[in-house]
Amino acid sequence: MAIRGIKTYNNLIINILNRLPYINKRRKDFLVEIFVLLLSIKGRINFLQLSRYGNFKEQRYRQQFEKQFDFLKFNKELVLSTGGGKYAIAFDPSYINKSGKSTPGVGYFWSGVAGRSKWGLEIAGIAAIDLENHTAHHLEAVQTMINTNNDFTLTDWYADIITTRKNELSQISNIIVADAWFSKKKFTDKIISADMNLISRFRDDADLLYIFKGQQSKGRGRPKKYDGKVIVERVL
């Protein structure tokens, strides 16, 4: 299989891998080939396909894929070395259709296309928005795992994905961009506590109230806290 510009890809990948710790030459050679194959093979990719087009046997691919690799750190270095310099971090979960009950993490998740919750899987995508080049670079995909502990909600899970990756993400940007679902106090407080900022919008059914700043009436009863509902149409 002839790959156009393979030398350019190899040099770029090797330069990024050299910045990552604890990767020996054997591992580097394998990763260089894997990245090039993933960019080159059309259609479905599995271990059999990799052995067919690559230089190693199927068993070698299986063994190497069992080892951990920090894709977030690799993609971060790639973005910082090739991007425009001004970024924001995009965060967006996506539904994946999956039948059956044995797959880890399977459950009911919101599908934006269907407009309802459906049975399947979900991945939370993290990307770097390149403001100069008007594009986005993928950083990492994290599978959503349902927790039976009621004290740890889905909002907590999403927030932990961002906060536990704070050190790597902050080197790109401390601005998180997410849709209206994430404009919740619980999620926002965790993002702010990690010294990051959230850009989102309120939900269409958000109930906004003015804070009462007038003089409190004398007498018994609780002090007045709010001063009427915000009519969004009039504000805009």
trRosetta pair geometry for C-beta under 8 A, 3 or more apart (Angstrom, degrees):
i j d omega theta_ij theta_ji phi_ij phi_ji
1 40 6.5 113 145 151 134 135
1 53 5.2 6 -3 -152 146 101
3 6 4.2 88 89 -71 108 110
3 9 7.6 -56 138 26 129 143
3 36 6.2 60 167 180 174 110
3 39 7.9 82 -151 93 128 102
3 40 5.1 -61 -106 -104 116 138
5 8 4.6 -33 -180 32 93 120
5 9 6.2 96 124 -21 86 94
6 9 5.6 -56 -151 39 38 112
6 10 6.1 41 153 -23 70 107
6 36 6.3 49 -140 -144 93 136
7 10 5.6 -53 -145 36 31 113
7 11 6.4 31 158 -19 65 105
8 11 6.0 -56 -149 35 28 109
8 12 6.4 25 155 -16 63 109
9 12 5.9 -60 -150 38 30 109
9 13 6.1 24 158 -15 68 110
9 35 7.3 -169 168 114 112 108
9 36 5.6 118 120 -99 141 94
9 39 7.0 -150 -135 56 150 157
10 13 6.0 -59 -144 40 27 107
10 14 6.1 25 160 -17 65 111
10 32 5.8 48 -133 -168 78 123
10 36 7.1 -2 -71 -66 77 132
11 14 5.9 -56 -142 39 27 110
11 15 6.3 30 158 -22 62 108
12 15 5.9 -57 -151 33 27 112
12 16 6.7 22 154 -14 63 106
12 78 7.8 65 162 -129 105 94
12 82 7.7 30 -151 -67 124 132
13 16 5.9 -59 -153 37 32 108
13 17 6.2 28 153 -17 68 109
13 31 7.1 -170 169 122 120 93
13 32 5.1 139 107 -118 137 76
13 35 5.3 167 -114 67 143 153
13 36 7.6 -96 -17 -47 157 87
14 17 5.7 -56 -142 40 32 110
14 18 6.3 39 157 -27 65 104
14 28 6.9 66 -124 178 76 119
14 32 6.3 12 -66 -93 82 126
15 18 5.9 -51 -150 28 28 115
15 19 7.4 27 151 -19 57 102
15 81 7.4 174 119 173 122 165
16 19 6.0 -58 -165 28 38 111
16 20 7.3 31 145 -19 67 105
16 74 6.0 78 149 -157 124 76
16 77 4.9 140 -147 106 92 122
16 78 5.4 1 -109 -72 148 80
16 81 7.0 -145 -88 25 92 150
17 20 5.7 -57 -155 30 43 111
17 23 5.8 -107 -176 103 96 153
17 28 5.1 128 144 -128 149 99
17 31 6.2 142 -99 87 138 139
17 32 7.3 -79 -15 -62 152 88
17 74 7.4 6 -85 -123 62 106
19 77 5.2 163 80 -140 144 152
20 23 5.4 44 97 -4 105 131
20 70 6.9 177 -146 60 128 115
20 73 6.1 114 -112 120 107 122
20 74 6.4 -18 -64 -83 142 78
20 77 7.3 -122 -56 -7 89 155
23 27 5.0 -123 -163 91 78 128
23 28 5.6 100 144 -63 109 87
23 31 7.5 -26 -164 0 133 147
24 27 5.2 94 56 13 70 102
24 28 7.0 -128 104 -8 35 93
25 28 5.4 -54 -144 36 34 114
25 29 6.3 36 158 -22 67 102
26 29 6.1 -53 -152 32 27 110
26 30 6.8 25 151 -16 60 107
27 30 5.8 -58 -153 36 33 111
27 31 6.3 29 154 -18 68 108
27 64 7.6 157 -128 -141 71 106
27 67 7.6 -98 -124 106 117 157
28 31 5.8 -58 -145 38 31 108
28 32 6.3 34 157 -22 66 104
29 32 6.0 -51 -149 32 29 112
29 33 6.7 24 155 -14 61 107
30 33 6.0 -63 -156 38 31 108
30 34 6.2 30 152 -22 68 109
30 56 7.3 13 -120 -30 92 154
30 60 7.7 -143 -119 156 121 106
30 64 5.1 -143 169 -136 151 155
31 34 5.5 -52 -143 35 34 113
31 35 6.3 33 160 -19 67 104
31 69 7.2 151 -105 -131 123 146
32 35 6.2 -57 -150 34 27 107
32 36 6.5 20 156 -12 62 110
33 36 5.9 -62 -150 41 31 108
33 37 6.1 30 155 -20 68 110
33 54 5.7 88 163 -144 123 112
33 55 6.3 -100 -133 26 150 105
33 56 7.4 118 106 -5 158 109
34 37 5.8 -59 -146 38 29 110
34 38 6.2 29 157 -20 66 107
34 50 7.5 -1 -118 -141 75 129
34 54 8.0 7 -84 -107 52 143
34 61 7.9 137 -97 -131 105 93
34 64 7.7 -150 -59 117 137 137
35 38 5.9 -53 -146 34 29 111
35 39 6.6 22 156 -12 62 109
36 39 5.9 -63 -152 41 31 108
36 40 6.0 16 156 -14 67 122
37 40 5.7 -72 -140 44 29 106
37 41 5.7 18 174 -18 74 112
37 45 7.7 129 136 -142 99 127
37 50 5.9 74 151 -129 156 81
37 53 6.0 139 -135 97 107 119
37 54 5.5 -28 -83 -75 145 104
38 41 6.9 -43 -117 32 22 99
38 45 6.6 50 -118 -143 69 170
40 53 7.3 -171 100 156 118 147
41 45 5.4 112 94 -96 135 104
41 49 5.9 102 -167 155 152 122
41 50 7.7 -88 -37 -86 160 57
41 53 5.9 -174 -86 25 111 163
43 49 8.0 -155 91 -125 97 151
44 49 6.8 179 106 -41 71 153
45 49 5.3 -126 -139 80 49 142
45 50 6.8 65 -173 -55 89 88
46 49 5.2 99 48 10 62 102
46 50 7.2 -120 104 -6 34 92
47 50 5.5 -52 -146 36 35 114
47 51 6.4 31 157 -16 67 105
47 58 4.9 85 147 -157 105 90
47 61 4.8 166 -139 94 90 129
47 62 5.5 19 -123 -62 151 85
47 65 7.7 -109 -88 1 106 145
48 51 6.0 -56 -148 38 30 107
48 52 6.3 34 151 -25 63 108
48 58 6.0 1 -91 -108 50 128
49 52 5.5 -54 -148 31 32 116
49 53 6.5 2 164 4 67 107
50 53 6.7 -72 -146 49 26 89
50 54 5.0 2 169 -3 68 130
50 56 7.7 -13 137 65 100 94
50 58 7.4 119 72 -115 93 63
50 61 4.8 115 98 -111 140 159
51 54 6.1 -58 -108 51 23 100
51 56 6.6 -84 -113 94 74 61
51 57 5.7 24 -133 -164 122 31
51 58 4.1 -57 -41 -66 151 70
51 60 7.9 126 -98 46 99 94
51 61 6.2 -120 -57 -4 87 133
54 61 7.3 115 57 -71 154 122
56 60 3.9 -98 169 78 125 143
56 61 6.1 146 95 -47 120 81
57 60 5.1 102 58 1 71 103
57 61 7.7 -138 100 -2 42 86
58 61 5.8 -57 -158 34 38 110
58 62 6.5 37 149 -19 70 105
59 62 5.6 -53 -150 35 36 113
59 63 6.3 34 155 -19 68 106
60 63 5.9 -56 -147 37 30 110
60 64 6.3 24 158 -15 65 110
61 64 6.0 -59 -144 40 29 107
61 65 6.2 26 159 -19 65 111
62 65 6.0 -61 -147 36 26 108
62 66 6.9 33 153 -28 60 103
63 66 5.9 -53 -160 21 33 115
63 67 7.7 31 147 -20 60 99
64 67 6.0 -51 -166 22 43 112
69 74 7.4 4 159 -21 99 137
70 73 4.1 19 130 23 121 115
70 74 6.3 144 99 -18 71 87
71 74 5.4 -57 -145 41 36 113
71 75 5.9 30 159 -15 71 109
71 139 7.9 130 127 163 89 48
71 140 5.7 134 95 -104 105 86
72 75 6.1 -58 -143 42 26 104
72 76 6.1 32 155 -25 63 108
72 126 7.6 12 -116 81 105 137
72 139 5.7 41 -132 164 72 92
72 140 4.4 -18 -82 -54 91 133
72 165 6.3 -107 -167 -142 160 125
72 168 5.4 69 140 134 116 163
73 76 5.5 -50 -144 32 30 116
73 77 6.6 29 158 -16 63 103
73 168 6.1 -104 -86 -122 68 131
74 77 6.1 -60 -155 36 28 106
74 78 6.4 28 149 -19 64 110
75 78 5.3 -53 -146 37 36 117
75 79 6.2 39 155 -22 68 103
75 128 7.9 175 143 -1 103 118
75 137 6.8 168 180 145 102 105
75 138 6.5 -84 -147 104 148 63
75 139 4.7 170 106 -132 137 51
75 140 6.8 -168 36 -49 143 71
76 79 5.9 -54 -149 34 29 109
76 80 6.4 21 157 -13 64 110
76 128 7.9 122 -114 -46 59 140
76 139 6.6 49 -65 -137 71 106
76 168 5.4 -123 -62 -177 158 100
76 169 7.9 -120 -103 -85 124 37
76 171 6.4 63 -179 78 129 121
76 172 6.1 -119 -140 -50 92 114
77 80 6.0 -58 -142 41 30 107
77 81 6.1 19 161 -12 65 115
78 81 6.2 -68 -146 42 24 103
78 82 6.1 -19 171 16 64 118
78 137 7.2 -166 104 180 102 139
79 82 6.8 -83 -137 52 20 84
79 83 4.8 15 -179 -26 67 130
79 87 7.2 57 159 -93 128 152
79 128 4.8 59 -147 54 157 157
79 130 7.6 -152 -158 -73 99 105
79 137 4.7 165 -101 89 107 155
79 139 7.3 -28 -30 -88 142 92
79 172 6.3 14 101 -115 138 123
80 83 6.5 -33 -94 30 18 109
80 171 7.2 -40 -72 137 141 104
80 172 6.8 -123 -68 -98 96 79
83 87 6.6 25 144 -69 154 115
83 128 6.9 -68 -89 121 160 131
83 130 4.8 -142 -153 -112 108 119
83 132 7.4 123 163 46 78 113
83 133 6.8 -126 -155 10 68 129
83 137 6.5 -95 -82 -16 120 144
84 87 7.9 148 62 -61 85 76
84 130 5.0 114 16 -175 107 102
84 131 6.6 -126 81 65 135 59
84 132 2.5 -165 169 55 153 130
84 133 4.7 -173 -42 -20 123 90
85 132 6.2 47 40 -18 80 145
86 130 7.5 98 75 -163 62 51
86 131 4.2 -57 105 52 107 119
86 132 5.5 115 38 -36 99 94
87 128 4.8 -23 -158 -174 133 99
87 129 6.0 139 -160 69 66 57
87 130 6.1 -29 -100 -96 83 47
87 131 6.6 -158 -89 -5 27 91
87 172 5.0 -57 88 167 149 92
87 173 4.3 -138 96 -37 89 125
88 128 7.7 146 71 -160 33 54
88 129 4.5 -14 59 53 84 117
88 131 6.8 75 -5 -52 94 108
88 173 5.2 -129 -110 133 31 164
88 175 4.5 -56 -131 93 90 114
88 176 7.6 161 178 -100 86 11
88 177 5.1 58 141 -21 124 118
88 199 7.2 -28 -164 29 140 136
89 126 6.6 -15 -172 -166 101 91
89 127 7.4 150 -159 78 54 42
89 128 6.3 -33 -102 -103 60 58
89 129 7.3 -149 -74 9 10 88
89 139 7.8 -26 -137 4 93 154
89 162 7.9 125 124 -133 142 103
89 169 5.4 27 -93 -165 154 115
89 172 6.5 106 -71 93 98 120
89 173 5.3 -169 -27 72 86 107
89 175 6.5 160 22 85 79 55
89 176 5.1 -34 78 -105 105 59
89 177 6.7 169 83 17 47 77
90 125 7.6 -8 111 113 95 94
90 126 7.2 154 82 -156 59 40
90 127 4.5 -14 58 63 107 93
90 128 7.6 -164 15 -80 85 9
90 129 5.3 93 -32 -42 108 105
90 136 6.1 -26 19 -137 142 135
90 177 5.0 -32 -102 70 64 104
90 178 7.5 139 -160 -77 53 54
91 124 6.8 0 -168 178 87 101
91 125 7.3 166 -149 86 40 57
91 126 5.8 -4 -102 -105 75 71
91 158 7.5 114 156 -174 131 101
91 161 7.6 139 -146 99 126 121
91 162 6.4 -35 -90 -78 155 113
91 176 5.8 -2 -1 -167 123 102
91 177 7.1 158 19 73 73 50
91 178 4.8 -27 69 -85 97 103
91 182 7.5 71 90 -61 116 165
92 124 7.4 166 87 -157 27 61
92 125 5.4 -17 67 59 77 100
92 178 6.8 172 -74 -132 66 71
92 179 6.7 68 -112 -11 96 107
93 109 7.5 -121 147 -173 127 124
93 110 7.8 83 97 58 121 98
93 122 5.3 16 -180 175 112 115
93 123 6.9 171 -149 91 66 34
93 124 4.6 -36 -92 -98 79 70
93 125 7.2 160 -100 12 24 72
93 144 6.3 34 -137 -48 127 134
93 158 7.1 -81 -43 -105 122 114
94 122 6.8 164 79 -153 38 69
94 123 5.7 -14 56 62 89 82
94 124 7.9 158 13 -98 68 25
94 125 6.0 31 -6 -14 113 115
95 109 5.1 172 -110 103 94 113
95 110 6.6 -131 -60 92 122 42
95 111 4.1 -75 40 -97 167 76
95 112 7.3 178 7 9 115 70
95 113 7.6 -126 56 22 124 97
95 114 8.0 -64 78 18 161 109
95 118 6.4 77 -173 55 144 108
95 120 5.9 79 -178 79 90 133
95 121 7.7 135 -164 81 51 46
95 122 5.7 -34 -104 -100 50 84
96 120 5.5 -164 88 155 53 119
96 121 4.3 -24 67 71 109 94
96 122 6.5 -177 15 -84 85 29
96 123 6.4 49 -23 -5 124 96
97 118 7.3 -32 -106 125 74 133
97 120 4.8 -87 -128 -113 26 142
98 103 5.9 -71 162 51 137 159
98 106 5.8 -119 103 -116 124 107
98 119 7.5 -111 75 133 66 74
98 120 4.2 117 30 -147 77 71
98 121 4.6 46 6 -11 142 96
99 119 7.3 59 -113 111 49 117
99 120 7.8 -22 -54 -96 37 74
100 103 5.9 89 95 -8 115 100
100 106 6.8 -105 91 -115 75 172
101 106 6.4 -157 -137 88 36 140
102 106 7.7 48 58 14 26 141
103 106 4.5 90 74 -40 95 120
103 121 6.8 -69 123 -69 136 116
104 145 7.1 -19 157 -120 94 101
105 121 5.8 56 111 -130 108 92
105 122 7.6 -130 160 40 111 70
105 143 5.3 -18 -146 155 172 118
105 144 6.4 131 -166 89 115 54
105 145 4.7 -80 -103 -106 97 63
105 146 6.5 140 -145 4 50 80
106 119 7.1 32 174 179 96 83
106 120 6.8 -83 -144 -178 81 16
106 121 5.9 -56 -100 -73 63 76
107 119 7.1 -104 158 -138 18 65
107 146 4.5 64 -16 -40 160 148
108 117 4.5 45 170 159 104 119
108 118 6.8 172 -144 86 69 14
108 119 5.8 -40 -89 -86 65 56
109 117 6.3 174 90 -148 13 82
109 118 6.8 -34 63 61 64 63
109 120 6.2 -84 37 67 108 84
109 121 7.2 -3 8 137 145 14
109 122 4.1 180 -137 -53 164 125
109 144 6.8 117 -104 74 135 145
110 116 7.6 -132 -139 145 64 19
110 117 5.3 -49 -87 -92 52 71
110 181 7.9 175 63 -102 164 154
111 114 4.0 37 97 30 124 106
111 115 7.3 -36 92 8 79 24
111 116 6.5 -2 51 67 94 50
111 117 7.0 131 7 -128 80 21
111 118 4.6 11 -15 12 131 118
111 120 7.8 63 -67 35 115 134
112 115 7.2 29 -170 -75 31 47
114 118 5.7 70 48 -40 158 129
121 143 6.7 -41 -178 -147 111 103
121 144 7.5 154 -180 51 64 88
122 143 7.2 120 84 -160 53 58
122 144 4.0 -9 84 31 106 129
123 141 4.6 9 173 -179 129 106
123 142 6.6 144 -162 69 72 34
123 143 5.4 -43 -102 -95 75 53
123 144 6.9 -150 -92 -7 21 83
124 141 7.1 155 72 -159 44 54
124 142 4.7 -21 56 63 99 93
124 143 7.8 -174 13 -86 77 5
124 144 6.0 101 -30 -60 97 92
124 158 6.5 172 -115 -121 147 79
124 161 5.5 -14 98 -165 154 174
125 138 7.1 -66 -164 -133 104 92
125 140 7.9 170 -151 91 45 45
125 141 5.4 -18 -100 -106 67 82
126 138 7.8 95 83 -165 54 58
126 139 4.5 -61 108 68 95 114
126 140 4.9 7 50 55 115 81
126 141 7.4 -163 20 -77 74 36
126 142 7.2 41 -13 -4 109 103
126 161 7.5 -160 -58 149 123 113
126 162 8.0 159 -106 -96 124 71
126 165 7.3 -20 -128 92 172 162
126 169 7.5 -86 -177 -98 134 120
127 136 4.5 39 150 170 134 114
127 137 6.2 161 -166 77 84 38
127 138 5.2 -47 -106 -104 93 42
127 139 5.7 176 -106 3 30 89
128 136 6.7 159 79 -159 42 65
128 137 4.6 -13 58 58 98 97
128 139 5.8 95 -23 -52 89 115
128 172 5.2 -96 -115 -179 125 147
128 173 7.1 139 -138 9 90 114
129 135 7.9 -179 -153 100 53 32
129 136 5.0 -30 -101 -102 58 89
129 177 6.6 8 -6 27 144 143
130 133 4.4 -5 124 47 128 98
130 134 7.1 -50 93 12 86 16
130 135 5.1 2 50 63 115 73
130 136 6.7 -171 10 -91 79 30
130 137 6.3 67 -33 -14 110 100
131 134 7.5 24 -168 -73 27 48
138 141 7.5 -16 -171 -42 115 92
139 169 7.8 74 165 -100 165 85
139 172 7.9 -101 -94 -16 141 166
140 165 7.5 -151 42 -121 149 158
142 161 5.3 179 68 -134 159 123
144 154 7.6 21 -162 -141 125 96
144 157 6.5 84 -143 137 85 142
145 157 7.4 -164 57 -141 68 138
147 152 4.9 -35 105 91 152 116
147 157 6.9 177 -3 -70 120 121
149 152 4.6 43 91 25 112 103
150 153 7.7 17 -179 -76 46 74
152 156 5.0 -113 -160 80 65 149
152 157 7.0 85 159 -54 95 83
153 156 4.9 111 53 3 66 99
153 157 7.3 -119 106 -4 43 87
153 186 7.8 28 59 130 133 157
154 157 5.4 -48 -151 31 39 116
154 158 6.5 38 153 -17 67 102
155 158 5.9 -53 -149 36 32 109
155 159 6.3 29 154 -16 65 109
155 184 6.1 -69 -131 80 139 148
155 186 5.2 62 135 97 143 125
155 187 5.2 -109 -167 -63 102 97
156 159 5.8 -59 -146 40 30 110
156 160 6.2 30 156 -22 66 108
156 186 7.5 -59 -66 153 69 122
156 190 7.8 137 -126 -57 55 161
157 160 5.9 -57 -148 34 27 110
157 161 6.8 36 152 -27 61 100
158 161 5.7 -48 -157 22 34 115
158 162 7.2 24 151 -9 62 102
158 182 7.0 -127 131 -108 147 108
158 187 6.5 -12 88 -122 115 118
159 162 6.0 -60 -160 38 37 106
159 163 6.0 21 154 -10 73 114
159 186 7.4 -111 -40 134 149 80
159 187 5.2 -157 -72 -134 110 67
159 190 3.9 48 -174 88 137 152
159 191 6.6 -115 -137 -49 93 75
160 163 5.7 -59 -131 46 35 103
160 164 5.5 30 171 -17 72 112
160 190 7.8 -59 -59 171 51 148
161 164 6.7 -55 -136 38 16 103
161 165 6.8 -7 162 5 53 117
162 165 6.4 -84 -157 49 25 96
162 166 7.1 60 146 -73 64 75
162 169 7.0 -45 -159 21 70 168
162 176 6.2 11 -140 -106 143 147
162 190 7.7 118 69 119 114 107
162 191 6.2 -8 107 -104 148 88
162 194 7.0 169 122 55 96 163
162 196 7.1 -126 158 66 120 161
163 166 5.4 -4 -160 -45 41 113
163 190 5.9 -84 -49 162 137 102
163 191 7.3 -133 -67 -98 93 45
163 193 7.7 3 -115 83 131 94
163 194 4.5 -147 -121 -75 88 146
165 168 5.3 -53 -177 48 81 108
165 169 5.2 75 124 -22 94 111
166 169 6.0 -67 -136 46 26 104
166 170 5.6 28 169 -27 67 113
166 194 4.9 -136 -102 -177 139 121
166 195 7.6 90 -168 53 130 89
166 196 6.8 -134 -130 -37 98 125
167 170 6.3 -52 -139 30 19 110
167 171 7.4 24 154 -24 52 102
168 171 6.1 -56 -167 22 34 112
168 172 7.7 18 145 -6 62 102
169 172 5.9 -63 -165 38 45 105
169 173 7.2 -52 165 61 77 60
169 174 7.8 109 123 -99 90 45
169 196 7.6 10 107 -102 122 141
170 173 7.5 -98 -139 88 31 20
170 174 5.2 28 -130 -83 80 86
170 195 7.4 30 -111 95 136 105
170 196 7.0 -119 -90 -84 93 101
174 195 6.5 -57 -151 129 134 77
174 196 4.7 -145 -173 -120 78 69
174 197 6.1 71 127 11 87 85
175 196 7.3 -176 -78 -172 18 84
175 197 5.2 -23 -111 70 64 101
175 199 6.1 21 -178 -10 101 114
176 191 5.8 -104 33 -148 145 136
176 196 5.7 57 -17 151 109 124
176 197 6.8 -179 23 87 76 45
176 198 5.1 -27 72 -105 103 63
176 199 7.0 177 86 23 49 71
177 199 4.9 -21 -104 69 72 105
177 200 7.4 153 -158 -74 47 60
178 181 7.5 -86 151 62 107 79
178 182 4.0 2 117 38 137 150
178 198 6.7 -36 27 -156 107 99
178 199 7.7 139 24 75 59 56
178 200 5.2 -22 74 -91 77 109
179 182 6.5 104 65 12 51 97
179 200 6.6 59 135 -144 10 96
179 201 7.6 -36 -167 37 48 90
180 183 5.5 -41 -158 9 52 117
180 200 6.3 139 -99 170 35 103
180 201 5.1 -46 -89 78 89 83
180 202 6.5 22 -142 127 102 17
180 203 4.7 125 161 -86 120 58
180 204 7.5 35 172 -21 166 67
181 184 7.8 -25 154 -22 49 109
181 203 7.5 68 -86 -83 37 106
182 187 5.1 -117 -164 121 77 159
182 188 7.7 125 152 -59 80 75
182 198 7.0 -137 129 -162 115 132
182 200 5.4 -142 79 -103 94 153
183 187 7.9 -77 -77 65 4 123
183 188 7.1 29 -151 -54 42 120
183 198 7.8 163 -102 137 61 129
183 200 4.4 -165 -70 111 93 133
183 201 6.3 -89 -50 87 147 27
183 202 5.3 -139 124 -102 158 42
183 203 6.5 -163 61 -27 119 75
183 206 7.6 -38 107 -88 131 134
184 187 4.6 77 65 16 94 104
184 188 6.5 -173 83 -8 42 92
185 188 5.7 -61 -137 43 27 109
185 189 5.9 32 164 -25 66 108
186 189 6.2 -51 -145 30 22 111
186 190 7.0 18 156 -14 57 106
187 190 6.1 -62 -157 35 31 108
187 191 6.5 27 152 -17 67 108
187 198 7.6 105 124 -104 95 161
188 191 5.7 -58 -149 37 34 110
188 192 6.2 29 156 -16 69 108
188 198 5.4 -114 -122 34 80 151
189 192 5.9 -57 -145 40 29 109
189 193 6.1 31 156 -22 65 108
190 193 5.7 -52 -143 36 30 113
190 194 6.7 25 155 -14 61 106
191 194 6.0 -64 -157 38 31 107
191 196 5.1 -84 179 81 81 103
191 197 7.3 84 140 -144 113 6
191 198 4.8 78 98 -49 158 111
192 195 7.8 44 179 -77 39 19
192 196 7.1 -115 -91 65 26 57
192 197 7.3 47 -99 -102 71 47
192 198 7.4 -71 -52 -2 80 102
202 206 3.8 -39 170 -23 119 162
202 208 7.3 -20 -144 -55 167 117
203 206 4.8 136 60 -49 74 87
207 229 7.2 -66 -166 -133 77 106
208 229 7.0 101 80 -165 59 66
208 230 3.8 -37 103 40 110 127
208 232 7.1 98 32 -66 133 93
209 226 4.2 -21 159 -150 131 132
209 227 7.6 132 170 45 86 47
209 228 7.0 164 -152 92 75 29
209 229 5.8 -50 -101 -104 69 49
209 230 6.5 -140 -84 -12 15 88
210 226 6.4 115 72 -169 54 74
210 227 4.4 -61 97 70 108 89
210 228 5.3 9 32 63 116 77
210 229 7.7 -136 0 -77 84 3
210 230 6.1 129 -47 -66 79 85
211 225 7.3 -59 -143 166 67 62
211 226 6.6 -66 -111 -114 33 55
211 227 6.7 15 107 13 19 102
212 224 4.7 -66 106 123 175 99
212 225 5.9 142 22 137 114 13
212 226 5.7 88 -27 131 96 3
212 227 4.0 134 -90 -49 70 99
213 227 7.2 -61 10 -19 65 149
214 224 7.7 -8 61 82 98 133
214 227 7.0 117 1 -100 106 136
216 223 4.9 -38 -129 -140 139 98
216 224 6.1 180 -120 27 80 90
217 224 7.3 68 12 -16 93 118
222 225 7.7 -25 140 -26 109 101
224 227 7.3 73 148 -75 117 75
230 235 6.4 8 179 -37 102 136
231 234 4.3 46 98 15 110 114
231 235 6.8 161 88 -16 59 86
232 235 5.6 -58 -149 36 37 112
232 236 6.2 26 159 -12 71 108
233 236 6.2 -59 -146 41 27 104
